[in-house]
Amino acid sequence: MIQSRTQVTVRYAETDMMGVVYHGNYLPWFEIGRTTLLREQGLPYRQLEEDGFRLPVLEVALKYLRPAVYDDTVTIVTTLRERPLLRIRLEYEVYRGEELLATGSTVHAFIDRSGRPVRPPAAFSATMAGLFPATPSAG
């Protein structure tokens, strides 16, 4: 398992008339968490794109528990629990201090510039193999 933490301060433009963060603004926060996690592992999203790979979202889930409001500092905790093979699944938790505000997940696939599904680039696979070593079999 690998994990990343990123802080974001809620901007006024991210809130609605009730003064709470508009529900759709959590997804860009997930993106911040995802790209930060990859960058921290030496796999910047920019490099993946320059090498001809894209990671479109196939699935997204989001559960709201408590509202974030203007000027809150929230922490996005992004977790990759399993070594990605053809798809990558990330989990997210959004906190204000110790208070859990939202949870979610995204699933992505690797595609090439023409939109065809492909295997991850060799450098990505090698990095992930190092982060998620094979567990020895019992016996």
C-alpha positions in Angstrom: 0.0 0.0 0.0 1.2 3.5 -0.8 -0.4 6.7 0.4 -0.1 10.4 -0.2 -1.4 13.4 1.7 -2.2 16.8 0.1 -3.6 19.9 1.6 -6.0 22.3 -0.2 -7.6 25.5 1.1 -11.2 25.8 0.1 -11.6 28.8 -2.3 -14.7 31.0 -2.2 -15.4 30.0 -5.9 -15.7 26.3 -4.7 -18.7 27.0 -2.5 -22.4 27.3 -3.3 -25.1 29.7 -2.0 -25.2 27.8 1.3 -21.5 28.5 1.9 -20.5 24.8 1.5 -18.2 23.2 -1.0 -20.2 22.3 -4.1 -20.3 18.5 -4.4 -18.6 18.4 -7.9 -15.5 20.2 -6.5 -14.4 17.1 -4.6 -13.5 15.4 -7.9 -10.7 17.9 -8.8 -9.4 17.4 -5.2 -9.2 13.7 -6.0 -7.3 14.6 -9.1 -4.8 16.6 -7.0 -4.4 13.7 -4.7 -3.9 11.2 -7.6 -1.3 13.3 -9.4 0.5 14.0 -6.2 0.7 10.3 -5.3 2.1 9.4 -8.7 4.6 12.3 -8.7 5.8 11.3 -5.2 6.6 7.8 -6.6 8.6 9.3 -9.5 5.8 8.9 -12.0 4.6 12.4 -12.8 1.4 12.6 -14.9 3.1 15.0 -17.3 5.7 12.3 -18.2 3.1 9.6 -18.7 1.3 12.0 -21.1 4.5 12.9 -22.9 5.2 9.2 -23.3 1.8 8.8 -25.0 -0.3 7.4 -22.2 -3.5 8.6 -20.7 -5.5 7.5 -17.6 -9.2 8.2 -18.2 -11.6 7.7 -15.4 -13.7 4.5 -15.8 -15.5 4.6 -12.5 -16.0 7.2 -9.7 -17.6 6.8 -6.3 -18.0 9.6 -3.7 -19.8 9.6 -0.3 -20.3 12.9 1.5 -20.3 12.8 5.3 -19.8 16.4 6.4 -19.6 19.7 4.5 -16.4 21.6 3.9 -16.8 25.4 3.9 -14.9 28.4 2.6 -11.4 28.8 3.9 -11.2 25.3 5.5 -7.9 23.6 5.0 -8.7 20.0 3.9 -6.3 17.1 3.6 -6.8 14.7 0.8 -5.5 11.2 1.7 -5.0 9.1 -1.5 -4.3 5.4 -1.2 -3.2 2.8 -3.7 -3.8 -0.5 -2.0 -2.9 -3.0 -4.8 -0.3 -3.1 -7.5 -2.0 -1.9 -10.7 -1.8 -4.2 -13.7 -4.2 -3.0 -16.5 -6.3 -0.7 -14.3 -5.4 1.5 -11.4 -7.9 1.9 -8.4 -7.3 4.7 -6.0 -9.2 5.5 -2.8 -9.6 9.0 -1.3 -10.5 10.4 2.1 -11.0 14.1 2.7 -10.4 15.5 6.2 -10.8 18.8 8.0 -8.3 18.2 10.8 -9.3 14.8 12.2 -12.9 15.0 10.9 -13.6 12.8 7.9 -15.7 14.8 5.4 -15.9 12.5 2.4 -14.6 9.2 1.0 -14.4 8.0 -2.6 -12.6 6.0 -5.2 -11.7 6.2 -8.9 -10.7 3.5 -11.4 -8.6 4.3 -14.4 -7.3 2.5 -17.5 -4.2 3.1 -19.5 -4.9 4.1 -23.1 -2.6 5.3 -25.9 -3.0 8.6 -27.8 -5.6 7.0 -30.2 -7.7 5.8 -27.2 -6.9 2.1 -27.4 -6.4 0.2 -24.1 -2.7 -0.6 -23.5 -0.5 -2.0 -20.8 1.1 0.5 -18.5 4.5 1.8 -19.6 7.5 -0.3 -18.5 8.8 2.4 -16.1 5.4 2.6 -14.4 5.2 -1.2 -14.1 8.8 -1.4 -12.7 8.1 1.2 -10.1 4.9 -0.5 -9.0 6.7 -3.9 -8.8 9.2 -2.3 -6.4 6.4 -0.8 -4.3 4.3 -3.9 -4.3 6.7 -6.8 -4.0 5.3 -10.3 -4.6 4.4 -12.0 -1.4 6.1 -15.3 -0.9 3.8 -18.3 -1.1 3.1 -20.3 2.1 4.5 -23.8 2.2 
